[in-house]
Amino acid sequence: MLLNIKAKPSSLFVADEDPTAEAEGEPPGEVDFPWHCKAGIAANIQLVKQEFCKERGLKSFKIALTGKPLTGKSHFSS
C-alpha cells in the first residue's frame, strides 16, 4: 500500500537557508522560542504529562484490582 500525503512542515522544524546566519555565529534554523524541554521528553516527562492532562482536561483516577492469589495482580498493577 502506498500513501501520498501532501504535508508542509512548520517553520520551527525547517532550517533557514540564510547563509548569513552561520557567519553571525548563530546556528541555522535556530528559533527564538521558549523551550521548556530542551533536554528532551524523557528528562521532563512529568512536565509533559501535566501539560498533556491540563490541555485535554484529564484527571487521575483510582482503581481496585482484585483476584485470586498468584494471578498477576501485583505484576499488572505495577
Buried (B, 14 or more C-beta within 10 A) or exposed (E): EEEEEEEEEEEEEEEBEEEEBEEEEEEEBEEEEEEEEEEEEEEBEEEBEEEEEEEEEEEEEEEEEEEEEEEEEEEEEE
